[in-house]
Amino acid sequence: MQNWPRAARPLACILPSVEKVILDVVDAGKIINGTREPYSPSTAGASNARALKGDAILAARRVLGSQMPEKDIAAGVSAAVSELLAKGGLVILNPIGGKGPYR
């Protein structure tokens, strides 16, 4: 195992699992009014019905268990989304005006 700094060790260990969960959530889409919709690339609006982060946190909690604090899971999800965007695992389509989903 790599010698991670103590504060970074938990995030480094969970990141691959969280990335997979996020890709599974994105692949499934969001059901809104009985219709499968793509997730929104926006992380800004808490009232955004297609926001990815809340559903990704719920899915990550199921995988990581209830012992991990919510703030740590949220940090892992945020880091994983950033990593996936940087690696091209998630792509933002039409980010301004339009239905710019992740894919």
C-alpha positions as CSV (number, residue, x, y, z in Angstrom):
1,M,0.0,0.0,0.0
2,Q,1.2,3.5,-0.8
3,N,2.3,5.6,2.1
4,W,-0.5,8.3,2.0
5,P,-0.5,11.2,4.4
6,R,-2.9,10.4,7.2
7,A,-5.6,12.9,6.3
8,A,-5.6,11.8,2.6
9,R,-5.6,8.0,3.3
10,P,-9.4,7.5,3.6
11,L,-10.2,9.5,0.4
12,A,-7.4,7.8,-1.6
13,C,-8.8,4.4,-0.6
14,I,-12.4,5.0,-1.4
15,L,-12.0,7.0,-4.6
16,P,-12.1,4.0,-7.0
17,S,-15.3,2.7,-5.4
18,V,-16.9,6.1,-5.5
19,E,-16.0,6.6,-9.1
20,K,-17.6,3.3,-10.1
21,V,-20.8,4.2,-8.1
22,I,-21.0,7.6,-9.8
23,L,-20.6,6.0,-13.3
24,D,-23.4,3.6,-12.4
25,V,-25.7,6.4,-11.2
26,V,-25.0,8.4,-14.3
27,D,-25.6,5.4,-16.5
28,A,-29.0,4.7,-14.9
29,G,-30.1,8.3,-15.3
30,K,-32.6,10.2,-13.1
31,I,-36.3,9.3,-13.2
32,I,-38.4,12.6,-13.2
33,N,-42.1,12.4,-13.7
34,G,-41.8,8.9,-15.0
35,T,-39.2,9.8,-17.6
36,R,-35.5,8.9,-17.6
37,E,-33.5,12.1,-17.7
38,P,-29.7,12.7,-18.0
39,Y,-28.0,14.1,-14.9
40,S,-27.2,17.8,-14.9
41,P,-23.6,18.9,-15.0
42,S,-24.4,21.8,-12.6
43,T,-23.3,21.4,-9.1
44,A,-24.5,24.9,-8.2
45,G,-28.2,24.5,-7.8
46,A,-29.5,22.7,-4.7
47,S,-33.0,22.8,-6.2
48,N,-31.8,21.3,-9.5
49,A,-34.0,18.1,-9.9
50,R,-31.3,16.5,-12.1
51,A,-28.3,17.2,-9.9
52,L,-25.9,14.3,-9.6
53,K,-24.3,14.9,-6.2
54,G,-27.2,14.0,-3.9
55,D,-27.9,10.7,-5.7
56,A,-24.2,9.9,-5.9
57,I,-23.8,10.5,-2.2
58,L,-26.8,8.1,-1.4
59,A,-25.3,5.5,-3.7
60,A,-21.8,5.9,-2.2
61,R,-23.2,5.6,1.3
62,R,-24.7,2.2,0.3
63,V,-21.3,1.0,-0.9
64,L,-19.2,2.5,1.8
65,G,-21.4,1.8,4.7
66,S,-23.0,3.9,7.5
67,Q,-19.9,4.2,9.6
68,M,-18.3,6.8,7.3
69,P,-19.3,10.4,8.1
70,E,-21.5,12.2,5.6
71,K,-19.0,15.0,5.1
72,D,-16.3,12.4,4.1
73,I,-18.7,10.7,1.6
74,A,-19.6,14.1,0.1
75,A,-15.9,15.0,-0.2
76,G,-15.2,11.6,-1.8
77,V,-18.1,12.2,-4.3
78,S,-16.8,15.7,-5.1
79,A,-13.3,14.4,-5.6
80,A,-14.4,11.5,-7.7
81,V,-16.6,13.7,-10.0
82,S,-13.6,16.0,-10.5
83,E,-11.3,13.1,-11.3
84,L,-13.8,11.6,-13.7
85,L,-14.2,14.9,-15.5
86,A,-10.4,15.3,-15.7
87,K,-9.9,11.8,-17.0
88,G,-12.8,12.0,-19.5
89,G,-14.9,9.4,-17.6
90,L,-17.6,12.1,-17.4
91,V,-18.2,14.5,-20.1
92,I,-20.2,17.7,-19.9
93,L,-22.3,18.2,-23.0
94,N,-23.6,21.7,-23.9
95,P,-22.8,23.2,-20.5
96,I,-24.5,26.5,-21.1
97,G,-28.2,26.7,-22.0
98,G,-29.6,23.4,-23.2
99,K,-29.7,20.0,-21.6
100,G,-26.0,19.5,-20.9
101,P,-26.0,16.1,-19.3
102,Y,-23.1,14.0,-18.0
103,R,-22.5,10.9,-20.1
